[in-house]
Amino acid sequence: MAAPLTLLLIVGTSIRLFLFRSSLADVIAERVEVVSPLTAWKRVIEGLALLDLGVSPYSGDVFHETPLIIYLFHFVVDYAEITFMLADVITAVALYWQSRIITHKC
């Protein structure tokens, strides 16, 4: 069963990379089905810019993440594509393992 999982991870990562690099990324980033005030990457970038300027990102209604996350994003912003793809792969493997455990217990 490991071969199909590896194939699915490669296909999923390739699709994610294609979406990051295509013009569809801008379209998807504006869709209300995908983006909320809590998950908008534009708001994270704006919050980081405010922090770099010495302005509190929490003074307005722009940034809604926790203070520790904004400092984490400071390191991740340059490697956002790789970080998000790695998070997708880790999530997919964890869900796969969990589903395998549940199906073997039943």
Secondary structure as UniProt FT lines:
FT   HELIX           2..21
FT   HELIX           24..30
FT   TURN            32..34
FT   TURN            37..39
FT   HELIX           41..52
FT   TURN            53..54
FT   TURN            57..61
FT   HELIX           67..76
FT   HELIX           77..79
FT   HELIX           80..105
//
